[in-house]
Structure formats: structure tokens, C-alpha cells
Amino acid sequence: MQIPKQAVLLRIFIGEDDKSGGTPLYEAIVMKAREMHLAGATVLRGPMGFGASSRLHTTKILRLSEDLPLVIEIVDSEDKIDRFLPMLDGMMSSGLITLEKVQVLQYGTKAAS
């Protein structure tokens, strides 16, 4: 699979406790991205954050914090990302989605010399 040099970075900000049909939302998003043959997806877990509610989510509180912030990053062509966006709309009830243009310098492994 190839990614064009000029691509798009889709960044999805959600909470760890968010669900889609009983499945953790981050899992549902990654599995849908894989099903739609996007180049890849990475889920990043944040130790601290807040969103629209201004409620602080952190691992620093004495109790184990629930609903820690997650960021899912997906890079692919603008066309493939545009086809994926309606799927996200059907899965998400809250969160933040951003897009930015990126330049892909390497994808996959380099051929042996």
C-alpha cells in the first residue's frame, strides 16, 4: 500500500470510556479504519486532559482515573480520509476531530541496499 506524499492527518480526540455499540470507541474506529484499508491507525493514551465539559481527567488523582483522554491518528490520502469521515459521524456522539495536511516522508520499511 502506498500513501501519497501529500496526505491528510486525521486526529480524533475521545475518552477511554466512550463506546460504539458496546465496544470501546477507539477499538471500533481502528477496526473500521482497517476494514476500509486505510494506511494505519495509532491510539495514544494521555495521562491528563480535559474537553468541552472542562472536567479534568488525570492519572494523578489518588483513585484510578477513568475515562483518560485518547487520541487516534490516521494518515492517508485526502480521498480515503474523506470516505472515512461519515463512518466516524455514525460512531461518535462526542469528541473532537481535526484534519491537517501533512507531507509523508516515509511509510513502511525501506528496501535493503
Z-matrix of the N, CA and C atoms (Angstrom, degrees):
N
C 1 1.448
C 2 1.526 1 108.80
N 3 1.292 2 116.03 1 140.82
C 4 1.456 3 122.21 2 179.07
C 5 1.528 4 109.66 3 -116.31
N 6 1.305 5 115.10 4 149.40
C 7 1.464 6 122.06 5 171.19
C 8 1.520 7 105.97 6 -115.78
N 9 1.336 8 117.66 7 134.42
C 10 1.465 9 117.83 8 177.36
C 11 1.520 10 110.66 9 -63.38
N 12 1.315 11 115.67 10 153.26
C 13 1.469 12 120.77 11 -179.68
C 14 1.528 13 110.76 12 -58.68
N 15 1.326 14 116.76 13 -39.96
C 16 1.464 15 121.57 14 175.04
C 17 1.523 16 106.87 15 -96.06
N 18 1.326 17 117.07 16 111.23
C 19 1.460 18 121.83 17 -174.32
C 20 1.524 19 109.74 18 -131.29
N 21 1.327 20 115.51 19 -171.46
C 22 1.458 21 122.14 20 -179.23
C 23 1.526 22 108.47 21 -128.11
N 24 1.330 23 115.75 22 138.20
C 25 1.452 24 122.69 23 173.85
C 26 1.523 25 108.10 24 -102.19
N 27 1.320 26 115.48 25 118.72
C 28 1.452 27 122.62 26 175.52
C 29 1.524 28 106.48 27 -98.59
N 30 1.312 29 116.39 28 124.93
C 31 1.461 30 120.76 29 -179.46
C 32 1.530 31 107.24 30 -122.70
N 33 1.332 32 115.81 31 126.71
C 34 1.460 33 122.06 32 -175.95
C 35 1.525 34 107.98 33 -120.42
N 36 1.324 35 116.95 34 122.27
C 37 1.457 36 123.09 35 -179.89
C 38 1.527 37 108.49 36 -105.91
N 39 1.326 38 116.69 37 119.06
C 40 1.459 39 121.49 38 -179.28
C 41 1.526 40 108.90 39 -140.24
N 42 1.321 41 116.24 40 179.60
C 43 1.453 42 122.28 41 174.63
C 44 1.513 43 110.36 42 -102.33
N 45 1.309 44 115.85 43 152.09
C 46 1.463 45 122.01 44 -178.32
C 47 1.530 46 112.06 45 -61.08
N 48 1.325 47 117.75 46 -29.29
C 49 1.460 48 121.24 47 -178.06
C 50 1.528 49 113.55 48 -87.02
N 51 1.327 50 118.76 49 -5.63
C 52 1.468 51 120.89 50 -179.51
C 53 1.519 52 110.30 51 -63.90
N 54 1.329 53 114.87 52 140.69
C 55 1.464 54 121.20 53 -176.85
C 56 1.524 55 111.17 54 -123.91
N 57 1.334 56 114.59 55 158.85
C 58 1.463 57 123.08 56 171.42
C 59 1.518 58 106.58 57 -136.27
N 60 1.328 59 116.49 58 104.05
C 61 1.454 60 120.21 59 -179.02
C 62 1.524 61 113.29 60 60.63
N 63 1.322 62 117.74 61 36.93
C 64 1.459 63 121.27 62 178.62
C 65 1.521 64 114.76 63 87.15
N 66 1.332 65 117.70 64 -11.31
C 67 1.463 66 123.17 65 178.89
C 68 1.519 67 108.56 66 -97.82
N 69 1.340 68 118.23 67 143.48
C 70 1.464 69 117.53 68 173.83
C 71 1.531 70 110.21 69 -53.07
N 72 1.332 71 115.82 70 132.91
C 73 1.464 72 120.54 71 -175.06
C 74 1.518 73 112.03 72 -58.02
N 75 1.331 74 117.62 73 -40.77
C 76 1.467 75 119.25 74 -179.46
C 77 1.526 76 111.16 75 -61.03
N 78 1.331 77 117.24 76 -38.19
C 79 1.471 78 120.03 77 177.06
C 80 1.518 79 110.87 78 -66.27
N 81 1.323 80 116.78 79 -44.40
C 82 1.465 81 121.23 80 -179.57
C 83 1.524 82 110.77 81 -60.54
N 84 1.333 83 117.25 82 -41.05
C 85 1.462 84 121.19 83 -179.81
C 86 1.523 85 110.85 84 -66.39
N 87 1.327 86 116.84 85 -46.74
C 88 1.471 87 120.36 86 -179.33
C 89 1.529 88 110.72 87 -63.64
N 90 1.324 89 117.13 88 -42.59
C 91 1.472 90 119.93 89 -179.60
C 92 1.538 91 111.10 90 -66.03
N 93 1.334 92 117.15 91 -37.93
C 94 1.469 93 120.53 92 177.94
C 95 1.528 94 110.32 93 -67.32
N 96 1.341 95 116.95 94 -40.03
C 97 1.466 96 120.82 95 177.49
C 98 1.540 97 109.65 96 -61.67
N 99 1.305 98 117.00 97 -41.37
C 100 1.478 99 121.17 98 178.99
C 101 1.526 100 110.51 99 -66.43
N 102 1.333 101 115.72 100 -43.47
C 103 1.463 102 121.06 101 178.57
C 104 1.529 103 111.60 102 -59.69
N 105 1.341 104 116.05 103 -35.20
C 106 1.465 105 120.91 104 -179.08
C 107 1.527 106 112.13 105 -88.89
N 108 1.326 107 116.97 106 10.14
C 109 1.470 108 123.91 107 175.17
C 110 1.524 109 113.54 108 60.77
N 111 1.341 110 116.02 109 36.85
C 112 1.458 111 118.64 110 172.58
C 113 1.526 112 107.73 111 -73.26
N 114 1.301 113 116.49 112 159.23
C 115 1.466 114 121.41 113 -171.38
C 116 1.524 115 113.51 114 -64.02
N 117 1.316 116 118.55 115 -29.49
C 118 1.455 117 121.26 116 -179.83
C 119 1.510 118 110.25 117 167.19
N 120 1.320 119 115.24 118 164.42
C 121 1.460 120 121.52 119 178.77
C 122 1.518 121 108.27 120 -145.06
N 123 1.327 122 116.33 121 143.61
C 124 1.457 123 122.01 122 177.81
C 125 1.520 124 108.65 123 -129.85
N 126 1.334 125 115.93 124 132.88
C 127 1.460 126 121.62 125 176.28
C 128 1.525 127 107.84 126 -104.91
N 129 1.327 128 115.94 127 125.47
C 130 1.458 129 122.84 128 179.51
C 131 1.524 130 108.55 129 -113.78
N 132 1.325 131 116.32 130 131.14
C 133 1.465 132 120.96 131 -179.24
C 134 1.519 133 108.71 132 -102.53
N 135 1.321 134 116.11 133 128.16
C 136 1.458 135 120.93 134 -178.53
C 137 1.516 136 112.43 135 -97.48
N 138 1.318 137 117.18 136 140.52
C 139 1.462 138 120.33 137 178.16
C 140 1.531 139 113.70 138 -77.16
N 141 1.342 140 116.71 139 -13.19
C 142 1.456 141 119.54 140 -178.73
C 143 1.525 142 109.70 141 -160.60
N 144 1.327 143 116.24 142 145.23
C 145 1.450 144 119.58 143 175.92
C 146 1.514 145 111.51 144 177.95
N 147 1.343 146 115.75 145 171.75
C 148 1.459 147 122.25 146 172.53
C 149 1.511 148 107.90 147 -151.38
N 150 1.316 149 115.46 148 158.84
C 151 1.455 150 120.87 149 -178.42
C 152 1.510 151 111.08 150 -127.76
N 153 1.319 152 115.41 151 -146.52
C 154 1.460 153 121.92 152 -174.03
C 155 1.534 154 112.78 153 -58.93
N 156 1.337 155 117.52 154 -31.62
C 157 1.469 156 120.69 155 -178.90
C 158 1.531 157 112.37 156 -78.37
N 159 1.328 158 117.66 157 -12.05
C 160 1.468 159 125.07 158 -175.49
C 161 1.528 160 112.99 159 65.18
N 162 1.329 161 117.51 160 9.48
C 163 1.468 162 120.96 161 176.20
C 164 1.521 163 107.99 162 -74.33
N 165 1.325 164 116.54 163 127.91
C 166 1.456 165 121.80 164 -177.92
C 167 1.526 166 110.17 165 -80.95
N 168 1.318 167 116.06 166 129.79
C 169 1.463 168 123.54 167 176.02
C 170 1.515 169 106.15 168 -114.47
N 171 1.329 170 116.11 169 121.85
C 172 1.462 171 118.46 170 -175.82
C 173 1.517 172 111.86 171 -151.70
N 174 1.316 173 116.23 172 156.82
C 175 1.455 174 121.86 173 174.28
C 176 1.523 175 110.18 174 -90.24
N 177 1.335 176 119.04 175 -3.78
C 178 1.460 177 122.34 176 -175.34
C 179 1.524 178 113.87 177 -82.11
N 180 1.305 179 117.74 178 -17.78
C 181 1.464 180 120.65 179 179.77
C 182 1.532 181 108.03 180 -69.17
N 183 1.327 182 117.21 181 148.45
C 184 1.459 183 121.40 182 -175.94
C 185 1.528 184 113.01 183 -55.08
N 186 1.303 185 117.38 184 -39.62
C 187 1.472 186 118.93 185 176.67
C 188 1.525 187 108.65 186 -80.52
N 189 1.301 188 115.76 187 161.14
C 190 1.461 189 118.97 188 175.78
C 191 1.521 190 108.26 189 -69.58
N 192 1.295 191 116.75 190 121.74
C 193 1.458 192 121.03 191 -179.10
C 194 1.524 193 109.63 192 -71.32
N 195 1.296 194 114.33 193 141.81
C 196 1.450 195 120.22 194 174.12
C 197 1.519 196 107.93 195 -106.12
N 198 1.286 197 114.79 196 162.27
C 199 1.461 198 121.32 197 174.43
C 200 1.526 199 112.40 198 60.08
N 201 1.329 200 116.69 199 45.94
C 202 1.462 201 120.37 200 176.36
C 203 1.522 202 110.10 201 -64.65
N 204 1.337 203 117.48 202 154.61
C 205 1.465 204 120.03 203 -179.22
C 206 1.528 205 111.57 204 -70.07
N 207 1.313 206 115.23 205 140.97
C 208 1.462 207 122.96 206 174.50
C 209 1.519 208 108.52 207 -125.25
N 210 1.324 209 115.93 208 145.42
C 211 1.460 210 122.41 209 173.27
C 212 1.520 211 106.71 210 -125.71
N 213 1.314 212 116.21 211 129.10
C 214 1.467 213 121.81 212 175.86
C 215 1.518 214 106.79 213 -110.15
N 216 1.330 215 116.01 214 125.86
C 217 1.460 216 120.37 215 179.35
C 218 1.529 217 109.50 216 -115.48
N 219 1.317 218 114.56 217 133.12
C 220 1.463 219 121.95 218 178.78
C 221 1.521 220 107.33 219 -135.24
N 222 1.337 221 116.69 220 129.49
C 223 1.467 222 121.65 221 176.87
C 224 1.517 223 108.22 222 -118.61
N 225 1.314 224 116.27 223 129.40
C 226 1.467 225 121.19 224 175.44
C 227 1.525 226 108.30 225 -164.82
N 228 1.320 227 115.90 226 -173.56
C 229 1.462 228 120.12 227 179.26
C 230 1.529 229 109.49 228 -66.22
N 231 1.306 230 115.84 229 155.19
C 232 1.461 231 120.87 230 179.57
C 233 1.527 232 111.33 231 -58.69
N 234 1.338 233 117.15 232 -40.06
C 235 1.470 234 121.20 233 179.73
C 236 1.525 235 111.78 234 -61.17
N 237 1.337 236 116.76 235 -46.35
C 238 1.464 237 119.82 236 -178.36
C 239 1.524 238 111.64 237 -67.92
N 240 1.320 239 116.67 238 -38.81
C 241 1.468 240 120.04 239 177.16
C 242 1.529 241 109.66 240 -65.38
N 243 1.321 242 117.64 241 -42.72
C 244 1.469 243 120.97 242 178.66
C 245 1.528 244 111.76 243 -60.07
N 246 1.331 245 117.76 244 -35.70
C 247 1.471 246 120.93 245 177.68
C 248 1.531 247 111.40 246 -72.43
N 249 1.325 248 117.17 247 -25.06
C 250 1.457 249 121.97 248 -179.07
C 251 1.536 250 112.33 249 -80.78
N 252 1.314 251 117.95 250 -29.83
C 253 1.470 252 122.11 251 -175.29
C 254 1.533 253 114.11 252 -55.52
N 255 1.340 254 120.40 253 -42.79
C 256 1.472 255 118.79 254 177.80
C 257 1.535 256 112.82 255 -62.36
N 258 1.328 257 117.36 256 -29.33
C 259 1.460 258 120.47 257 176.80
C 260 1.540 259 109.64 258 -65.29
N 261 1.328 260 116.01 259 -42.21
C 262 1.465 261 120.59 260 178.45
C 263 1.524 262 111.00 261 -61.32
N 264 1.321 263 115.43 262 -41.89
C 265 1.457 264 120.53 263 -179.00
C 266 1.526 265 110.52 264 -57.51
N 267 1.326 266 116.66 265 -38.12
C 268 1.461 267 121.18 266 179.64
C 269 1.520 268 113.71 267 -74.97
N 270 1.328 269 117.95 268 -20.81
C 271 1.463 270 121.87 269 -177.02
C 272 1.526 271 113.15 270 -95.27
N 273 1.323 272 117.30 271 -30.56
C 274 1.465 273 121.32 272 -170.17
C 275 1.520 274 112.15 273 -101.78
N 276 1.340 275 114.88 274 136.92
C 277 1.464 276 119.47 275 173.80
C 278 1.532 277 110.56 276 -107.89
N 279 1.345 278 116.60 277 -16.97
C 280 1.464 279 121.52 278 176.12
C 281 1.515 280 108.15 279 -154.42
N 282 1.311 281 116.16 280 172.37
C 283 1.459 282 120.65 281 -178.95
C 284 1.515 283 110.61 282 124.27
N 285 1.320 284 114.94 283 -172.96
C 286 1.461 285 121.71 284 -179.91
C 287 1.521 286 107.75 285 -133.79
N 288 1.317 287 116.40 286 136.13
C 289 1.462 288 122.26 287 177.76
C 290 1.520 289 107.50 288 -124.91
N 291 1.338 290 116.48 289 129.58
C 292 1.462 291 120.57 290 176.64
C 293 1.520 292 109.73 291 -127.43
N 294 1.313 293 114.93 292 155.36
C 295 1.466 294 122.70 293 176.29
C 296 1.518 295 108.48 294 -130.38
N 297 1.313 296 116.00 295 141.37
C 298 1.461 297 119.50 296 171.64
C 299 1.517 298 109.21 297 -148.11
N 300 1.306 299 114.17 298 149.03
C 301 1.457 300 119.70 299 177.52
C 302 1.527 301 108.59 300 -76.95
N 303 1.326 302 115.94 301 137.69
C 304 1.461 303 121.31 302 179.56
C 305 1.522 304 109.48 303 -134.11
N 306 1.310 305 115.47 304 159.79
C 307 1.450 306 122.07 305 175.24
C 308 1.530 307 107.28 306 -108.68
N 309 1.316 308 116.98 307 120.47
C 310 1.462 309 122.37 308 -179.12
C 311 1.526 310 108.58 309 -84.89
N 312 1.318 311 115.89 310 121.77
C 313 1.461 312 120.87 311 179.40
C 314 1.525 313 111.94 312 -96.45
N 315 1.333 314 116.44 313 -32.72
C 316 1.469 315 120.48 314 177.44
C 317 1.513 316 108.70 315 -154.42
N 318 1.326 317 115.62 316 143.34
C 319 1.468 318 121.97 317 174.92
C 320 1.510 319 106.72 318 -141.60
N 321 1.318 320 116.76 319 124.79
C 322 1.460 321 119.88 320 -178.87
C 323 1.516 322 110.58 321 85.39
N 324 1.314 323 115.16 322 -161.92
C 325 1.460 324 119.89 323 -178.14
C 326 1.531 325 110.74 324 -99.42
N 327 1.314 326 114.74 325 151.52
C 328 1.461 327 120.04 326 176.56
C 329 1.528 328 109.20 327 -78.42
N 330 1.310 329 115.94 328 146.29
C 331 1.462 330 120.76 329 177.52
C 332 1.524 331 109.34 330 -67.73
N 333 1.332 332 116.10 331 143.68
C 334 1.481 333 120.22 332 178.56
C 335 1.518 334 110.42 333 -65.44
N 336 1.325 335 115.39 334 140.37
C 337 1.466 336 120.41 335 -179.12
C 338 1.500 337 111.20 336 -91.32
